[in-house]
């Protein structure tokens, strides 16, 4: 029997959960728990947040640095998009895709199954259970399944996947059918997850709060209502349901071709590999000396926001340590930059503008340390959760896996960096102690003084990035 169901809406902002747009989710939030201070990990992009959800680790620990990245243990010269074909090849060549066990791996040790179905990118789906051939369980995506042998059986029974569309509702409906006719009633995984690609796709293509974005949100909400109705009609209303998004959103202020910029500034392709990730950019440098020169150059640019350095980059004046946000590790870049951002409202009334490596001005984007991107959605309802509650303590995507293990009564591995959200549980405390601190640094650069600051919240040893900003004086 499925004990926990996780429903993910890619790019859904808390501000979009309101009765006129999402009546089903609004009712769910009113009756269950609304987490007011939920956080993605940085960079605020999808695939690393999917990995953090299922491993309970920050990016430095699970090894997926961003949507676009370099993995030197795989190919030290290749900047790649973390999609299924490349991730599968990386797994074959290095022996592992992620550097930490997933929920699927952990549940398998206890004789339990994790099954995920998603209609986002293939990379997002792949990281949910890259070891399905050995750990059991399954991942189901329009392009592939894990194990791969499952794909033909599903196609024979449910037919081919609909083509992608805007909104991507036909694919989500197909996924709901497989969830409700196969995954939950027949496979009976202890934990099932379904991932909607909306409203992310619509917001990238048409903007946050656009007519298409609102249509995508409404249709995603209708799909959620269908899932909840099915649970109730089939005696499964006692399932613990968590609703989460991977990141928040901003509107693009200006598009910056950072790679061309640094090439023009004299940093050759052999010296610096550039991995663009929307509102952030990762830089993999030949050595610490190059990292230092590049950092100094970036700090002089008006679009450079917060700038973090790995331990491998050395002590670079004006940077803050990547360890502060859990980003340092075997596959970490030497430098991680967030673009500058602000809180101006777009034409639809949604807060937040930021620079971006792609898209177009006025469209939606994410990836930066903007407080509007570093606040995302978490809701919960079910027999294990308190009712009609709004939780203000900081939580994050890194807490999903340990909380799920707690719901199942299983031990939480010592190396998980997230925490079980005990204050949300029926028998948990009313609140937990949290703190907030700010890290500030700066240095003189050619155009004046560069300064930056990160605001972090903490519960115990778990850290949540509230926002990060760089500016020049």
N, C-alpha and C positions, 0 to 999 in steps of 0.2 A: 504494500500500500504506500502511495506517495504521501509523505509527511510534510514536505516543504515544497512549495511552488514559488519560483522567482520569475517575475515578469519584468522585463527590461524595455524601457522606451528610450531609444537612442536620442540624446540631446534634449530630453524633456526638462524644462525649467520649472521650479516650484511655482512661479508666477502664472504658468499656464494651467495649473490645476484649479479651475474655477467652474462653477455650475454651468455657465453658458457655453463653455468650450468642452469640458470634460465632466459631464454629470455623474458618470459611473465612478470615476476616480475620486471626484469630490466627495461623493457619498462614502466611498471606501475610506478616505482620509478622515472624514468626520467621525466615522464609527470606530476606527482603529487608531493608529498613531501616525502623526505627521512629525517628521524630524526636521526641525527648522534650520539646523546648522550642519547639513551633510556636505561632504567634500569628496571630490575626485582626487587622484594623485596627479602630480605634475610630471610631464606635460599633460594638460587636460584634453587628451585625445583618446580615441576609443580603445584601441587594442591593448594598450598597457593597462587601462582601467579594467578591461575584461580580465586580464591576467591577474591584477590585484584582487579582483572580486573572488576568483577561484583559488588563489594561493594564500590570501591573507598577508601578502608581502608587498613591500614597496618595490618600485622598478629595479633598484639596485640589487635586491634580493632575488627577484624572479627572472631578471635578465632580459626582459623586453623593454628596451629603453624608450620607444615611441612607436608611432605608426610607421615612420620612415627612420631607418637607423643603420648602424654598422655593427656587426658582430665579428670581432677580430678572431675569435676562435673558429669562425666559419669561413670568412673571406675578409682579410684586413683591408682590402682595396675597394670593396663593394658597398655602395649605399643602396639599400633595397627597401621596398615597401613590404611590410610584414603581412604577406598574403599566403594562402595555403600552399601553392606550389613551392615557393621559396622556403617557407617554414618546414615543410616536409623534407626538402632537400637538406636543410640545416640539421634536422633531426637525424637523418641518415648519416651525415658526415661527422657530426660532433657527438652523437649519442643522446642528445637532449635538446629540446626546443626551449623549455623553461628550466631555470636553475633551481626550482623549488617544486615540491609535489602539489598537485591540484586537489580540489575536493574529490574528484573522481578517483584519484590515486589513494587518497586517505580512506574514502568510503569503502573501496575495494578491500582494504585490509580488514574491514569489519564485516565483509560479506554483503555489502550494500552497493547500490548502483546510483550513478549520476547520469542523467541524460539531458542533453541540451539540443534545442532546435532554434535556428536563427536565420533571419533573412537580411542581415547586414553584410559586411564584407566577409570574404572567406577566411581572412586572417583572424578576425574577431571570433568566428565560430571555431576555428582550429585550436585556439589556445585553451578552450574549455576542457578539452580532453585529448591532448596529443598522444597519450599512451593507451588509447582505447583498445588496441590489439592485445595488450597485456593486462590492463586494469579492468577491462570490461566497461559496461555502459556504452554510450554512443553520443556522437555529435551528428546532427542532421542539418544540411545546408543545401540550397538549390544546386550548387556546383559539385558537391561531394558529400560523402558520409564517412565517419569513422566508427567502426571499421568500414573500409571501402566496399566490402561485400554487401553491405546493407542497402546500397543505393538502388540496385536493380530490383530488389524485393519491394521497396517502397514505391518505385516508379510503376511497377506492375499493378500494385494495389490502388495507389492514389492518383496515378497518372503523372504526366510531366508537370513541372512547376510552371506557373504562369510567367510570362515575360515581365521584366522590371517595368514599372510604370510610376507615374507621379500623380497622386501619392502611391506608395508601394503597397496599397491595401490588398490587391489580389494575392500577392505572395504571403502577406501576413495571415489572410484568411485560410490559405492552404496550410500554413504552419499550424494554425489553430486546429484545423481538421486532423492533422497528424497527431497533435498533442492529445486531443480528446478522444480519438478513435484508436490510437495505437500506443502512444507513450505511456499515458497514465493508466488506462484500463488494462493493457496487456503486458507492458514491461514492468509496471509498478515500481519505478525507481524510488528510492528514499527521497531523492531530490530531483526535481525536474525544473528546467529553465526554458523560457521562450523569450526570444529577443526580436523586438520590432525595430526596423530600420527608420521608422518615423517617430518624431518629426525631423530627424536629422537630415534626411535626404532633401526634404522640401525646403528646409531652412538654408541649406547650402545653395540650393538652386534658385530660390526665390526670395529669401530673406526671412528674418524672424518676425512673426506677426503678419506676414503677407497673406493674401487670400488663399494661396496654395498651402501655406504652413498651417493656417487655421483649419482648412479642410483635412489635412493630414492628421492633425491633433484630434479632431472630432471622430474621424474614422478609426484611429488607433484606440480611442476611448470606447467606441462601439465594440471593437474586438475584445477589449478587456471585459466589457459587460457580458459578452457572449461566453467568455471563459468562466466568469463567476456564476452565471446562470447555469452553466453545465455542471459545475461543481455542486451547486445546490440541488440540482435535479437528479444527481447520481449519488447522493448520500455522502458527498465529500466536502460538505460545508465546514467540517472541522479541520480542514487543511490549513496549515500556517502559510499565509501568502505574504511575500515581500515584493514591493514594487520599487524599482530603482532605475536611475538613469546613470549614464557613464560620465557626463560632464554637463556644465551649463553652456551658455552661448553669449556671443557678442555680435555686433554688426561691424563689418569691415570699414575702417576709416580710409585706408590706403593700402595698396598691394606693393610689397617691396621684394625685388629680386635680389636677395641677400647674396646668393652665390656669385652672380655677376658683379655685384658691388665689391666683394672682397677680392675677386680675381683682378678687377681694375685697380685695386689698392695694392697689388703686388703679391698676394698670397696665391701661390701656384697650386695646381691640383694635387701635386705630390706632397705638398706641405699641409693642406687642410682638406678634409672631406666634409661636405656640408649636407646635413639632413634636414630639409625643411618640414615643418609640422604645423602649418597653419599659423597659429599665434605664437609659435616658438620655433627656435632653430637650435639644432645640436651640431657642435663642431668637434671633429675628431682630428687632432693635430699630430704631426710627425713627432714632436718632442715638446717638452715643457717650455723651452725658449720660444718656440713658435706660438704656443698657447699664450704666453705673456704678451708678445707683440700684438697678437690678434685681439686680446682682451683690451689692451690700451686703445687700439683703433676703434673697436666697437663702442667703448664708453664715450667716444667723441661724437657718436651718431645720435641724432635726435630721436630716432625710432628704437634705440636700444633701451630696454627696460631693465629688469633685474638680470644679473649675470652671475651664474654660479660656476665654480670650478671644482673638478674632482681632485682627489689626493694625488693622482698621477700628474696633474698639471702643475703641481707645486704651489707654493704660497705666492699668489698673485695679488698685489695691492689693489684694493677696490672691489674685489670679488668676494662673494660669500661661499662657504663650503656647500657642495652638493649634498653632503651627508645630512644637512639640516632638513632636507625634504625627502630623505631616503633614496636618493638617486644614484649614489655612488656604489660601484660594484664591478665585477669582472668585465661587464660589457658597457660600462659607462663612457660617455663622451668626456673629453677634457673640459669643454665649456658647454653650458646650457643657457640659452638666452630666451627670455620672454620679451615680446614686444611691449611697448608702452600702451596704455589703455586709459579710458576715462569713463565717466558714468553718465554721459549725455544720453538722452532718450532718442530712439530712432522714430521714424514716421508713425509706427504702430504703437509707440508708447513703451517699448521695452528698453530697459537700461543697458548701457554698455557699448562702447566702440573700442576697437583695437586695430592695429596694423596686422597684416597677414602676408604669408608667403604665396598665397594663391587665392582664387576666386575673383571677386570684383567689388568695388566700393558699393556699399548698400546691401550686399548679400550677407549671409550668416557665416560665422567661423568660430573656431575655438582652438585651444592649445596653449593659451597664455596663462599668466598668473592673475588675470583680472578677477576681482571678487565676484563678478557676474558669471564667470566660467568656473570658478572654484567653489561654487555653491550649486549643488545638483539635488536630485530628488531621491528621497527614501520615504516610503510608507510601509506600514505593516498592519496586518489584522489576522486574527486566528486565536485558537484556544490558549496558546502559550503567551500571547501578548496582552498587555493592558488595553483598555478600551477608552475611546474618547479622550485622547491625551495628546498634547503637543510637547515634544521633548526638545529642550533648548541646548542640552549639552552637545558638544561637538562629536560628530560621527563621520565615518568615511567609507568609501568603497572597500578599503582594506579591512573593514570590520565584517563584511558580508560572510566570508568563509568561517571565521571563528564563531559568529552568531549562529550560523546554520548548524555547526557541530554541537553547540550548546543546546539548540532546540532538539537535536537527536540524542542528547545525553551522552555524547562521545567526548573523549578528552581532546583538548586543544593542544597541538604540538608546540613545544617550547620555542621553536624558531618562527612561529607566526608573529608578525609585528602588529597586526590589528588586534582588536579586543572583542570579546562578546559584549554586545550592548545590553548589559544586565538591567539597566534602568528601564528598559522597554518590556521586560518579562514580568509575568504575573507575580511571581514570587521574588522579584528583584527589588532593589532599593528604590526609593522615590527619586533619588538623584545621585549623581557621582560628582566628585570634585574635579574641576577643570581649571586650567590656568591659561593665560594668554601672554605672550611676550613678543617683543619686536627686536629684530637684529638689523642694525644699521651700519653701513660703512661707506667709504668714499675715497676719492683721490683727485689730484689735479690732473687734468687732461688738456689737450691743445685748445679746446674751446671754453675752458673754465674749470669748474669742479663737477665731477660726476659723483652723485650719491645714489644709494639704493637702500631699500628697506624691505624686509620680509616680516609679515605678521603670522605667527604660529599659535595654534591652540593645542593643548595637551590634556589627555586623560591618562594618568599613569605614564607608561612608557610609549604610548601611541601618540603620534604627532600628526596634526592636520594643518596644511597650508591654507590660511585664509586668503592671503593675497601677497603679491610682490610687485614693487614698482621701482623704476630707476628714473632719475631726472638730472638735469644739469643746472648749475647755478652760475 
